[in-house]
Amino acid sequence: MDAKSLLILVLLVAVVGLGYLYYDSQKPGVSIKAPGVDIEAK
């Protein structure tokens, strides 16, 4: 595998990873905040 192919592979993996993290952060979740208690569920 030459350097160009390796660079393309690394960039592709980075884009997929960041895309998943963005998708995960945008999913609606449930959060309950009360005095002394914080509950978060995705």
C-alpha positions as CSV (number, residue, x, y, z in Angstrom):
1,M,0.0,0.0,0.0
2,D,1.5,3.3,-1.0
3,A,1.4,6.5,1.0
4,K,-1.5,8.0,-1.1
5,S,-3.8,5.1,-0.5
6,L,-2.9,5.1,3.2
7,L,-3.7,8.8,3.5
8,I,-7.0,8.4,1.8
9,L,-7.9,5.5,4.1
10,V,-7.0,7.5,7.2
11,L,-9.1,10.5,6.1
12,L,-12.0,8.2,5.3
13,V,-11.9,6.6,8.7
14,A,-11.7,10.1,10.3
15,V,-14.7,11.3,8.4
16,V,-16.7,8.2,9.4
17,G,-15.7,8.5,13.0
18,L,-16.6,12.2,13.2
19,G,-19.8,11.6,11.4
20,Y,-20.8,9.0,13.9
21,L,-19.9,11.2,16.9
22,Y,-22.0,14.1,15.3
23,Y,-25.0,11.7,14.7
24,D,-24.7,10.4,18.3
25,S,-24.7,13.9,19.7
26,Q,-27.8,14.9,17.7
27,K,-30.0,12.0,18.8
28,P,-32.8,13.1,21.1
29,G,-32.4,12.1,24.7
30,V,-34.3,12.2,27.9
31,S,-32.9,14.2,30.8
32,I,-34.4,14.6,34.2
33,K,-32.9,17.2,36.5
34,A,-34.0,17.5,40.1
35,P,-32.2,18.9,43.1
36,G,-29.5,16.4,43.8
37,V,-30.4,14.0,41.0
38,D,-29.4,14.2,37.3
39,I,-30.6,11.4,35.0
40,E,-29.8,11.3,31.3
41,A,-30.7,8.6,28.9
42,K,-30.2,8.4,25.1
